[in-house]
Each structure stands twice: as structure tokens, then as C-alpha cells.
Amino acid sequence: MMRDYRAHREAVQGSPHLFFADGYDVHNPGVQLRWEGEQGAGFPVVDSDDPLVFERLLRHAAAADRSTTAT
């Protein structure tokens, strides 16, 4: 994992940041947030979260896997 991170750290926006084999990526899946306070000294405030996001991401990954193996 760390070898992959070092090779692609310019693409990583933070944690969690998920990358899929088909090139799709998502940072903070299912979470909408904003920052309060001054830049560098503030804190994140979660405005909403979507607990179903992980089911959709698993379906996306499975569909992408099928499309790459179905030749």
C-alpha cells in the first residue's frame, strides 16, 4: 500500500480516498463537509453522510471488474 501511495501521492487528496481499477476515484465517499474557522487552524463539520455509498461503490467495483474480465 505505501509503495502505491508514494508512486501516486500527487493524486491522493486525503484519507479516505478510494481508487478503482477502471480509473474512477472518490475522496471521502458519501460525506459532505465544510471547514469552520481559519485556514490551517479550523476543523471539519460534516453536513451530511450517505450510509448507502459503500453498497454503490461495491457495485461499481464489481461492474468494472466484470467489464475488464469479459473479453
Backbone atoms as SQL, in Angstrom:
CREATE TABLE atoms (id INTEGER PRIMARY KEY, chain TEXT, resi INTEGER, resn TEXT, atom TEXT, x REAL, y REAL, z REAL);
INSERT INTO atoms VALUES
  (1, 'A', 1, 'MET', 'N', 0.816, -1.179, 0.000),
  (2, 'A', 1, 'MET', 'CA', 0.000, 0.000, 0.000),
  (3, 'A', 1, 'MET', 'C', 0.871, 1.259, 0.000),
  (4, 'A', 2, 'MET', 'N', 1.868, 1.306, 0.834),
  (5, 'A', 2, 'MET', 'CA', 2.707, 2.505, 0.911),
  (6, 'A', 2, 'MET', 'C', 3.489, 2.724, -0.386),
  (7, 'A', 3, 'ARG', 'N', 3.901, 1.650, -1.040),
  (8, 'A', 3, 'ARG', 'CA', 4.597, 1.792, -2.325),
  (9, 'A', 3, 'ARG', 'C', 3.661, 2.442, -3.342),
  (10, 'A', 4, 'ASP', 'N', 2.407, 2.002, -3.388),
  (11, 'A', 4, 'ASP', 'CA', 1.422, 2.603, -4.292),
  (12, 'A', 4, 'ASP', 'C', 1.186, 4.068, -3.934),
  (13, 'A', 5, 'TYR', 'N', 1.071, 4.348, -2.644),
  (14, 'A', 5, 'TYR', 'CA', 0.863, 5.742, -2.215),
  (15, 'A', 5, 'TYR', 'C', 2.025, 6.630, -2.669),
  (16, 'A', 6, 'ARG', 'N', 3.246, 6.195, -2.409),
  (17, 'A', 6, 'ARG', 'CA', 4.402, 7.020, -2.791),
  (18, 'A', 6, 'ARG', 'C', 4.463, 7.231, -4.304),
  (19, 'A', 7, 'ALA', 'N', 4.065, 6.237, -5.063),
  (20, 'A', 7, 'ALA', 'CA', 4.097, 6.341, -6.526),
  (21, 'A', 7, 'ALA', 'C', 3.013, 7.275, -7.057),
  (22, 'A', 8, 'HIS', 'N', 1.935, 7.474, -6.284),
  (23, 'A', 8, 'HIS', 'CA', 0.795, 8.253, -6.772),
  (24, 'A', 8, 'HIS', 'C', 0.345, 9.328, -5.784),
  (25, 'A', 9, 'ARG', 'N', 1.230, 9.768, -4.909),
  (26, 'A', 9, 'ARG', 'CA', 0.809, 10.686, -3.844),
  (27, 'A', 9, 'ARG', 'C', 0.226, 12.000, -4.354),
  (28, 'A', 10, 'GLU', 'N', 0.572, 12.413, -5.569),
  (29, 'A', 10, 'GLU', 'CA', 0.002, 13.654, -6.108),
  (30, 'A', 10, 'GLU', 'C', -1.492, 13.518, -6.383),
  (31, 'A', 11, 'ALA', 'N', -1.974, 12.303, -6.561),
  (32, 'A', 11, 'ALA', 'CA', -3.395, 12.070, -6.839),
  (33, 'A', 11, 'ALA', 'C', -4.220, 11.918, -5.569),
  (34, 'A', 12, 'VAL', 'N', -3.574, 11.611, -4.448),
  (35, 'A', 12, 'VAL', 'CA', -4.288, 11.361, -3.200),
  (36, 'A', 12, 'VAL', 'C', -4.669, 12.684, -2.553),
  (37, 'A', 13, 'GLN', 'N', -5.987, 12.880, -2.338),
  (38, 'A', 13, 'GLN', 'CA', -6.481, 14.118, -1.740),
  (39, 'A', 13, 'GLN', 'C', -6.543, 14.048, -0.224),
  (40, 'A', 14, 'GLY', 'N', -6.530, 12.877, 0.334),
  (41, 'A', 14, 'GLY', 'CA', -6.617, 12.696, 1.775),
  (42, 'A', 14, 'GLY', 'C', -7.094, 11.293, 2.076),
  (43, 'A', 15, 'SER', 'N', -7.507, 11.114, 3.299),
  (44, 'A', 15, 'SER', 'CA', -7.965, 9.794, 3.702),
  (45, 'A', 15, 'SER', 'C', -9.379, 9.912, 4.241),
  (46, 'A', 16, 'PRO', 'N', -10.288, 9.099, 3.773),
  (47, 'A', 16, 'PRO', 'CA', -10.128, 8.044, 2.783),
  (48, 'A', 16, 'PRO', 'C', -10.247, 8.572, 1.355),
  (49, 'A', 17, 'HIS', 'N', -9.477, 8.028, 0.479),
  (50, 'A', 17, 'HIS', 'CA', -9.549, 8.313, -0.954),
  (51, 'A', 17, 'HIS', 'C', -9.438, 6.975, -1.652),
  (52, 'A', 18, 'LEU', 'N', -10.517, 6.549, -2.288),
  (53, 'A', 18, 'LEU', 'CA', -10.573, 5.238, -2.924),
  (54, 'A', 18, 'LEU', 'C', -10.300, 5.343, -4.415),
  (55, 'A', 19, 'PHE', 'N', -9.520, 4.404, -4.933),
  (56, 'A', 19, 'PHE', 'CA', -9.187, 4.334, -6.352),
  (57, 'A', 19, 'PHE', 'C', -9.620, 2.976, -6.879),
  (58, 'A', 20, 'PHE', 'N', -10.268, 2.970, -8.031),
  (59, 'A', 20, 'PHE', 'CA', -10.774, 1.742, -8.633),
  (60, 'A', 20, 'PHE', 'C', -9.969, 1.397, -9.872),
  (61, 'A', 21, 'ALA', 'N', -9.994, 0.132, -10.242),
  (62, 'A', 21, 'ALA', 'CA', -9.208, -0.364, -11.382),
  (63, 'A', 21, 'ALA', 'C', -9.595, 0.313, -12.688),
  (64, 'A', 22, 'ASP', 'N', -10.846, 0.780, -12.801),
  (65, 'A', 22, 'ASP', 'CA', -11.289, 1.415, -14.044),
  (66, 'A', 22, 'ASP', 'C', -10.955, 2.904, -14.108),
  (67, 'A', 23, 'GLY', 'N', -10.209, 3.417, -13.119),
  (68, 'A', 23, 'GLY', 'CA', -9.810, 4.820, -13.119),
  (69, 'A', 23, 'GLY', 'C', -10.695, 5.728, -12.280),
  (70, 'A', 24, 'TYR', 'N', -11.842, 5.220, -11.852),
  (71, 'A', 24, 'TYR', 'CA', -12.750, 6.012, -11.008),
  (72, 'A', 24, 'TYR', 'C', -12.118, 6.189, -9.633),
  (73, 'A', 25, 'ASP', 'N', -12.288, 7.371, -9.050),
  (74, 'A', 25, 'ASP', 'CA', -11.814, 7.577, -7.692),
  (75, 'A', 25, 'ASP', 'C', -12.785, 8.482, -6.948),
  (76, 'A', 26, 'VAL', 'N', -12.790, 8.367, -5.643),
  (77, 'A', 26, 'VAL', 'CA', -13.680, 9.166, -4.811),
  (78, 'A', 26, 'VAL', 'C', -12.992, 9.448, -3.473),
  (79, 'A', 27, 'HIS', 'N', -13.025, 10.722, -3.089),
  (80, 'A', 27, 'HIS', 'CA', -12.454, 11.153, -1.808),
  (81, 'A', 27, 'HIS', 'C', -13.588, 11.374, -0.810),
  (82, 'A', 28, 'ASN', 'N', -13.446, 10.874, 0.385),
  (83, 'A', 28, 'ASN', 'CA', -14.482, 10.967, 1.430),
  (84, 'A', 28, 'ASN', 'C', -15.836, 10.506, 0.901),
  (85, 'A', 29, 'PRO', 'N', -15.927, 9.252, 0.487),
  (86, 'A', 29, 'PRO', 'CA', -17.176, 8.785, -0.119),
  (87, 'A', 29, 'PRO', 'C', -18.379, 8.939, 0.811),
  (88, 'A', 30, 'GLY', 'N', -19.426, 9.542, 0.265),
  (89, 'A', 30, 'GLY', 'CA', -20.680, 9.677, 0.984),
  (90, 'A', 30, 'GLY', 'C', -20.720, 10.788, 2.016),
  (91, 'A', 31, 'VAL', 'N', -19.651, 11.549, 2.155),
  (92, 'A', 31, 'VAL', 'CA', -19.598, 12.591, 3.181),
  (93, 'A', 31, 'VAL', 'C', -19.518, 13.971, 2.520),
  (94, 'A', 32, 'GLN', 'N', -20.413, 14.831, 2.935),
  (95, 'A', 32, 'GLN', 'CA', -20.359, 16.236, 2.524),
  (96, 'A', 32, 'GLN', 'C', -19.922, 17.029, 3.752),
  (97, 'A', 33, 'LEU', 'N', -18.848, 17.781, 3.624),
  (98, 'A', 33, 'LEU', 'CA', -18.376, 18.545, 4.775),
  (99, 'A', 33, 'LEU', 'C', -17.908, 19.917, 4.356),
  (100, 'A', 34, 'ARG', 'N', -17.738, 20.740, 5.346),
  (101, 'A', 34, 'ARG', 'CA', -17.195, 22.087, 5.161),
  (102, 'A', 34, 'ARG', 'C', -16.240, 22.361, 6.303),
  (103, 'A', 35, 'TRP', 'N', -15.410, 23.370, 6.119),
  (104, 'A', 35, 'TRP', 'CA', -14.445, 23.727, 7.152),
  (105, 'A', 35, 'TRP', 'C', -14.901, 24.977, 7.881),
  (106, 'A', 36, 'GLU', 'N', -14.799, 24.960, 9.185),
  (107, 'A', 36, 'GLU', 'CA', -15.088, 26.110, 10.037),
  (108, 'A', 36, 'GLU', 'C', -13.767, 26.657, 10.565),
  (109, 'A', 37, 'GLY', 'N', -13.719, 27.944, 10.761),
  (110, 'A', 37, 'GLY', 'CA', -12.509, 28.547, 11.314),
  (111, 'A', 37, 'GLY', 'C', -11.534, 28.956, 10.236),
  (112, 'A', 38, 'GLU', 'N', -10.379, 29.410, 10.688),
  (113, 'A', 38, 'GLU', 'CA', -9.354, 29.912, 9.769),
  (114, 'A', 38, 'GLU', 'C', -8.636, 28.758, 9.089),
  (115, 'A', 39, 'GLN', 'N', -8.181, 29.034, 7.867),
  (116, 'A', 39, 'GLN', 'CA', -7.461, 28.011, 7.106),
  (117, 'A', 39, 'GLN', 'C', -6.229, 27.581, 7.890),
  (118, 'A', 40, 'GLY', 'N', -6.057, 26.276, 7.999),
  (119, 'A', 40, 'GLY', 'CA', -4.921, 25.725, 8.727),
  (120, 'A', 40, 'GLY', 'C', -5.176, 25.559, 10.216),
  (121, 'A', 41, 'ALA', 'N', -6.192, 26.230, 10.741),
  (122, 'A', 41, 'ALA', 'CA', -6.481, 26.123, 12.171),
  (123, 'A', 41, 'ALA', 'C', -7.930, 25.752, 12.425),
  (124, 'A', 42, 'GLY', 'N', -8.678, 25.465, 11.370),
  (125, 'A', 42, 'GLY', 'CA', -10.089, 25.160, 11.506),
  (126, 'A', 42, 'GLY', 'C', -10.345, 23.692, 11.757),
  (127, 'A', 43, 'PHE', 'N', -11.590, 23.318, 11.560),
  (128, 'A', 43, 'PHE', 'CA', -11.988, 21.927, 11.770),
  (129, 'A', 43, 'PHE', 'C', -13.119, 21.591, 10.810),
  (130, 'A', 44, 'PRO', 'N', -13.214, 20.309, 10.429),
  (131, 'A', 44, 'PRO', 'CA', -14.279, 19.907, 9.505),
  (132, 'A', 44, 'PRO', 'C', -15.613, 19.739, 10.242),
  (133, 'A', 45, 'VAL', 'N', -16.694, 20.100, 9.545),
  (134, 'A', 45, 'VAL', 'CA', -18.045, 19.900, 10.046),
  (135, 'A', 45, 'VAL', 'C', -18.780, 19.065, 9.002),
  (136, 'A', 46, 'VAL', 'N', -19.275, 17.910, 9.407),
  (137, 'A', 46, 'VAL', 'CA', -19.999, 17.025, 8.487),
  (138, 'A', 46, 'VAL', 'C', -21.415, 17.561, 8.339),
  (139, 'A', 47, 'ASP', 'N', -21.780, 17.913, 7.108),
  (140, 'A', 47, 'ASP', 'CA', -23.131, 18.390, 6.820),
  (141, 'A', 47, 'ASP', 'C', -24.075, 17.236, 6.530),
  (142, 'A', 48, 'SER', 'N', -23.580, 16.180, 5.883),
  (143, 'A', 48, 'SER', 'CA', -24.420, 15.015, 5.598),
  (144, 'A', 48, 'SER', 'C', -23.527, 13.817, 5.318),
  (145, 'A', 49, 'ASP', 'N', -24.117, 12.648, 5.509),
  (146, 'A', 49, 'ASP', 'CA', -23.423, 11.426, 5.148),
  (147, 'A', 49, 'ASP', 'C', -24.438, 10.452, 4.550),
  (148, 'A', 50, 'ASP', 'N', -23.944, 9.616, 3.662),
  (149, 'A', 50, 'ASP', 'CA', -24.784, 8.672, 2.941),
  (150, 'A', 50, 'ASP', 'C', -24.318, 7.256, 3.257),
  (151, 'A', 51, 'PRO', 'N', -25.005, 6.543, 4.145),
  (152, 'A', 51, 'PRO', 'CA', -24.561, 5.202, 4.508),
  (153, 'A', 51, 'PRO', 'C', -24.674, 4.184, 3.371),
  (154, 'A', 52, 'LEU', 'N', -25.402, 4.500, 2.317),
  (155, 'A', 52, 'LEU', 'CA', -25.545, 3.567, 1.198),
  (156, 'A', 52, 'LEU', 'C', -24.427, 3.700, 0.164),
  (157, 'A', 53, 'VAL', 'N', -23.534, 4.656, 0.360),
  (158, 'A', 53, 'VAL', 'CA', -22.479, 4.895, -0.618),
  (159, 'A', 53, 'VAL', 'C', -21.605, 3.662, -0.813),
  (160, 'A', 54, 'PHE', 'N', -21.375, 2.903, 0.247),
  (161, 'A', 54, 'PHE', 'CA', -20.474, 1.761, 0.127),
  (162, 'A', 54, 'PHE', 'C', -21.093, 0.635, -0.703),
  (163, 'A', 55, 'GLU', 'N', -22.389, 0.474, -0.612),
  (164, 'A', 55, 'GLU', 'CA', -23.060, -0.501, -1.479),
  (165, 'A', 55, 'GLU', 'C', -22.899, -0.094, -2.937),
  (166, 'A', 56, 'ARG', 'N', -23.088, 1.196, -3.235),
  (167, 'A', 56, 'ARG', 'CA', -22.925, 1.670, -4.615),
  (168, 'A', 56, 'ARG', 'C', -21.481, 1.513, -5.091),
  (169, 'A', 57, 'LEU', 'N', -20.520, 1.770, -4.218),
  (170, 'A', 57, 'LEU', 'CA', -19.120, 1.629, -4.602),
  (171, 'A', 57, 'LEU', 'C', -18.762, 0.163, -4.860),
  (172, 'A', 58, 'LEU', 'N', -19.288, -0.730, -4.044),
  (173, 'A', 58, 'LEU', 'CA', -19.050, -2.156, -4.286),
  (174, 'A', 58, 'LEU', 'C', -19.658, -2.596, -5.607),
  (175, 'A', 59, 'ARG', 'N', -20.849, -2.102, -5.898),
  (176, 'A', 59, 'ARG', 'CA', -21.481, -2.436, -7.184),
  (177, 'A', 59, 'ARG', 'C', -20.659, -1.884, -8.350),
  (178, 'A', 60, 'HIS', 'N', -20.137, -0.676, -8.192),
  (179, 'A', 60, 'HIS', 'CA', -19.301, -0.074, -9.237),
  (180, 'A', 60, 'HIS', 'C', -18.055, -0.933, -9.459),
  (181, 'A', 61, 'ALA', 'N', -17.410, -1.321, -8.367),
  (182, 'A', 61, 'ALA', 'CA', -16.189, -2.122, -8.484),
  (183, 'A', 61, 'ALA', 'C', -16.481, -3.464, -9.136),
  (184, 'A', 62, 'ALA', 'N', -17.595, -4.090, -8.758),
  (185, 'A', 62, 'ALA', 'CA', -17.948, -5.382, -9.345),
  (186, 'A', 62, 'ALA', 'C', -18.247, -5.241, -10.829),
  (187, 'A', 63, 'ALA', 'N', -18.959, -4.178, -11.208),
  (188, 'A', 63, 'ALA', 'CA', -19.269, -3.954, -12.620),
  (189, 'A', 63, 'ALA', 'C', -17.997, -3.672, -13.411),
  (190, 'A', 64, 'ALA', 'N', -17.092, -2.900, -12.845),
  (191, 'A', 64, 'ALA', 'CA', -15.834, -2.601, -13.527),
  (192, 'A', 64, 'ALA', 'C', -15.009, -3.865, -13.688),
  (193, 'A', 65, 'ASP', 'N', -15.026, -4.725, -12.672),
  (194, 'A', 65, 'ASP', 'CA', -14.287, -5.982, -12.745),
  (195, 'A', 65, 'ASP', 'C', -14.859, -6.874, -13.846),
  (196, 'A', 66, 'ARG', 'N', -16.180, -6.943, -13.931),
  (197, 'A', 66, 'ARG', 'CA', -16.796, -7.762, -14.980),
  (198, 'A', 66, 'ARG', 'C', -16.457, -7.241, -16.367),
  (199, 'A', 67, 'SER', 'N', -16.390, -5.919, -16.514),
  (200, 'A', 67, 'SER', 'CA', -16.115, -5.359, -17.844),
  (201, 'A', 67, 'SER', 'C', -14.663, -5.593, -18.249),
  (202, 'A', 68, 'THR', 'N', -13.755, -5.706, -17.295),
  (203, 'A', 68, 'THR', 'CA', -12.358, -5.930, -17.647),
  (204, 'A', 68, 'THR', 'C', -12.051, -7.399, -17.848),
  (205, 'A', 69, 'THR', 'N', -12.862, -8.287, -17.257),
  (206, 'A', 69, 'THR', 'CA', -12.596, -9.715, -17.423),
  (207, 'A', 69, 'THR', 'C', -13.452, -10.353, -18.503),
  (208, 'A', 70, 'ALA', 'N', -14.458, -9.655, -18.993),
  (209, 'A', 70, 'ALA', 'CA', -15.348, -10.210, -20.026),
  (210, 'A', 70, 'ALA', 'C', -14.815, -9.841, -21.409),
  (211, 'A', 71, 'THR', 'N', -13.960, -10.697, -21.934),
  (212, 'A', 71, 'THR', 'CA', -13.417, -10.446, -23.283),
  (213, 'A', 71, 'THR', 'C', -13.690, -11.609, -24.184);
